[in-house]
Amino acid sequence: MITKDVIVLGAGMVGIGTAAHLVSRGASVALVDRGAPAGETSFGNAGLIQAEAVVPYTFPHSARVIFGVLAGTRNDARVDLTALPSHARRWFAFFRNGTPSAIRRTTDAMVPLIKAALPEHKSLAEHAGVSHLLRPGGYLRIFRDPADLDGASAEAEKVAQEFDIPTERLSAAELAEAEPHLTTDLVGAIHYLEPHSVPDPADLGEAYAAHVTAAGGTLLQGDARTLTRTGERWTVTTAEGPFSAKDVVIALGPWSADLLAAHGIKVPLFVKRGYHTHRQAAGNAVLNHLVVDEGNGIVLAPQRRGIRITTGAEFTHRDAPSGSAQLSAAMPVAEGLFPLDNTPATPPWRGARPCLPDLLPMIGPVDGAPGLWANFGHQHLGFTLGPATGRLLAEAMTGGTPFTSLSPYAVNRFAR
Ligand SMILES: Cc1cc2nc3c(=O)[nH]c(=O)nc-3n(C[C@H](O)[C@H](O)[C@H](O)COP(=O)(O)OP(=O)(O)OC[C@H]3O[C@@H](n4cnc5c(N)ncnc54)[C@H](O)[C@@H]3O)c2cc1C
């Protein structure tokens, strides 16, 4: 039996970020995953470090949107009605968090995390020797309808002023200058200036994981479901034998609730699934920025494997077979927006954003299970937040002063 100070279960961006901060504070750490680091949700995301994303992605309380989603005519959100009976409580709780007062509560709790997100990525990237993978330049949120652009700009301006988020409104001509190959029927864009993007999210995750091992951490293959507790210690079985530690971090992303349930603790985690595919730019077309077409629920992200096209939220069982509807609806829109080759450069990929009803992650000790700690539920923003929430949890675990209070992210907040 090999002993460590901490076992981190799950080597996605969140587990890697947590392990990196624990190691930097002198803890001996085993980082355990059943697969390769950054091989699941942290592999296939749009690769955007959203330094502006203080306002949560709630479900709009608009009859038009609700009806469109239920009727299956929208692509930014799709609901699998066969999953409704088993998910109704969680989805409804999520829906209820779309009121102005709930959005305000979540926003206030997101601010300290979002403000730490980019600095923590920059610091970790520097230590890992991969600062060149973080690309400045922000992203463009494009619009086809002048009224939509006006409304969104007014909202963005308010948020920008209150939270000091550098933002610029672009006219159609300014957008065409920034992105000459985008379609001409756009009326303008909001340019969020601070976010960074990456050429490949998995490359960044792997580089951070390599930094963890270079700094003394141990990366192991193993199944988190083998976790057992004897006295004050937890043990997990890995390909290199059993490892034990007094503290264990659950950073299993969309699988986190399964492990907690096995230890008698229920949390209302659900997923918003999403897909991606890649196409090469046709001819000499170049996409300079990551582009978000919110109305159609798609992102066009210029990445190493091609233009990565990602989709919006699919509300269904985490493990239901992949559906083709979201990508099928997304591709004609993407092709209309930017010249793309016809041939997919990679097969479709599917992932699951791990969400809690208030769209805040769970970070901190797990009540009733001494030595068990949570860091999961980062919804649309786990790639952005992994290093920042990793720091927060590591500070709490190692007796430091957390850079912000953990109370909004408490694991037992839904039980209160
Ligand atoms: C289409 C799409 C686009 C997105 N775009 C962005 C974006 O641009 N920016 C952003 O910030 N976020 C984005 N996200 C969200 C982001 O990808 C997630 O929030 C984030 O990856 C979650 O990270 P994680 O480490 O919590 O989970 P994961 O990356 O899923 O890591 C969990 C790990 O646990 C491991 N695991 C599971 N079960 C076991 C077990 N039994 N034993 C051992 N290991 C196990 C898995 O193998 C996995 O490696 C996007 C998500 C999707 C789906």
The ligand as an SDF file (V2000), in Angstrom:
LIG
                    3D

 53 58  0  0  0  0  0  0  0  0999 V2000
  -19.5350   21.2110  -26.1870 C   0  0  0  0  0  0  0  0  0  0  0  0
  -18.9100   21.8040  -24.9440 C   0  0  0  0  0  0  0  0  0  0  0  0
  -18.2250   23.0160  -25.0230 C   0  0  0  0  0  0  0  0  0  0  0  0
  -17.6460   23.5710  -23.8790 C   0  0  0  0  0  0  0  0  0  0  0  0
  -16.9070   24.7280  -23.9910 N   0  0  0  0  0  0  0  0  0  0  0  0
  -16.3060   25.2450  -22.8840 C   0  0  0  0  0  0  0  0  0  0  0  0
  -15.4780   26.3920  -22.9900 C   0  0  0  0  0  0  0  0  0  0  0  0
  -15.2310   26.9210  -24.0800 O   0  0  0  0  0  0  0  0  0  0  0  0
  -14.9300   26.9100  -21.8500 N   0  0  0  0  0  0  0  0  0  0  0  0
  -15.1510   26.3400  -20.6200 C   0  0  0  0  0  0  0  0  0  0  0  0
  -14.6740   26.8560  -19.6200 O   0  0  0  0  0  0  0  0  0  0  0  0
  -15.8880   25.2000  -20.5080 N   0  0  0  0  0  0  0  0  0  0  0  0
  -16.4700   24.6430  -21.5940 C   0  0  0  0  0  0  0  0  0  0  0  0
  -17.2260   23.5210  -21.4930 N   0  0  0  0  0  0  0  0  0  0  0  0
  -17.4230   22.9250  -20.1570 C   0  0  0  0  0  0  0  0  0  0  0  0
  -16.1720   22.1850  -19.7030 C   0  0  0  0  0  0  0  0  0  0  0  0
  -15.7050   21.3500  -20.7390 O   0  0  0  0  0  0  0  0  0  0  0  0
  -16.4570   21.3470  -18.4590 C   0  0  0  0  0  0  0  0  0  0  0  0
  -17.0700   22.1620  -17.4750 O   0  0  0  0  0  0  0  0  0  0  0  0
  -15.1610   20.7930  -17.8940 C   0  0  0  0  0  0  0  0  0  0  0  0
  -14.4500   20.0860  -18.8640 O   0  0  0  0  0  0  0  0  0  0  0  0
  -15.4420   19.8890  -16.6940 C   0  0  0  0  0  0  0  0  0  0  0  0
  -14.1730   19.4810  -16.2260 O   0  0  0  0  0  0  0  0  0  0  0  0
  -14.0590   18.3830  -15.1100 P   0  0  0  0  0  0  0  0  0  0  0  0
  -12.6350   18.1960  -14.8130 O   0  0  0  0  0  0  0  0  0  0  0  0
  -14.9920   18.7230  -14.0110 O   0  0  0  0  0  0  0  0  0  0  0  0
  -14.6930   17.0730  -15.8180 O   0  0  0  0  0  0  0  0  0  0  0  0
  -14.0300   16.0960  -16.8850 P   0  0  0  0  0  0  0  0  0  0  0  0
  -13.1460   16.8110  -17.8130 O   0  0  0  0  0  0  0  0  0  0  0  0
  -15.1200   15.2750  -17.4680 O   0  0  0  0  0  0  0  0  0  0  0  0
  -13.1080   15.1790  -15.9870 O   0  0  0  0  0  0  0  0  0  0  0  0
  -13.6500   14.1600  -15.1690 C   0  0  0  0  0  0  0  0  0  0  0  0
  -12.6690   12.9940  -15.2140 C   0  0  0  0  0  0  0  0  0  0  0  0
  -13.1620   11.9690  -14.3450 O   0  0  0  0  0  0  0  0  0  0  0  0
  -12.7860   10.7360  -14.9190 C   0  0  0  0  0  0  0  0  0  0  0  0
  -13.6220    9.6620  -14.3700 N   0  0  0  0  0  0  0  0  0  0  0  0
  -14.9680    9.5280  -14.4520 C   0  0  0  0  0  0  0  0  0  0  0  0
  -15.3640    8.4140  -13.8060 N   0  0  0  0  0  0  0  0  0  0  0  0
  -14.2350    7.8430  -13.3040 C   0  0  0  0  0  0  0  0  0  0  0  0
  -13.9990    6.6910  -12.5290 C   0  0  0  0  0  0  0  0  0  0  0  0
  -14.9790    5.8670  -12.1410 N   0  0  0  0  0  0  0  0  0  0  0  0
  -12.7280    6.4100  -12.1830 N   0  0  0  0  0  0  0  0  0  0  0  0
  -11.7120    7.2230  -12.5460 C   0  0  0  0  0  0  0  0  0  0  0  0
  -11.8660    8.3170  -13.2780 N   0  0  0  0  0  0  0  0  0  0  0  0
  -13.1380    8.6400  -13.6620 C   0  0  0  0  0  0  0  0  0  0  0  0
  -12.9960   10.9290  -16.4030 C   0  0  0  0  0  0  0  0  0  0  0  0
  -12.2500    9.9650  -17.1380 O   0  0  0  0  0  0  0  0  0  0  0  0
  -12.5400   12.3630  -16.5950 C   0  0  0  0  0  0  0  0  0  0  0  0
  -11.1910   12.4410  -17.0280 O   0  0  0  0  0  0  0  0  0  0  0  0
  -17.8010   22.9190  -22.6200 C   0  0  0  0  0  0  0  0  0  0  0  0
  -18.4660   21.6990  -22.5470 C   0  0  0  0  0  0  0  0  0  0  0  0
  -19.0090   21.1300  -23.6990 C   0  0  0  0  0  0  0  0  0  0  0  0
  -19.6970   19.8010  -23.5860 C   0  0  0  0  0  0  0  0  0  0  0  0
  1  2  1  0
  2  3  1  0
  2 52  2  0
  3  4  2  0
  4  5  1  0
  4 50  1  0
  5  6  2  0
  6  7  1  0
  6 13  1  0
  7  8  2  0
  7  9  1  0
  9 10  1  0
 10 11  2  0
 10 12  1  0
 12 13  2  0
 13 14  1  0
 14 15  1  0
 14 50  1  0
 15 16  1  0
 16 17  1  0
 16 18  1  0
 18 19  1  0
 18 20  1  0
 20 21  1  0
 20 22  1  0
 22 23  1  0
 23 24  1  0
 24 25  2  0
 24 26  1  0
 24 27  1  0
 27 28  1  0
 28 29  2  0
 28 30  1  0
 28 31  1  0
 31 32  1  0
 32 33  1  0
 33 34  1  0
 33 48  1  0
 34 35  1  0
 35 36  1  0
 35 46  1  0
 36 37  1  0
 36 45  1  0
 37 38  2  0
 38 39  1  0
 39 40  1  0
 39 45  2  0
 40 41  1  0
 40 42  2  0
 42 43  1  0
 43 44  2  0
 44 45  1  0
 46 47  1  0
 46 48  1  0
 48 49  1  0
 50 51  2  0
 51 52  1  0
 52 53  1  0
M  END
$$$$
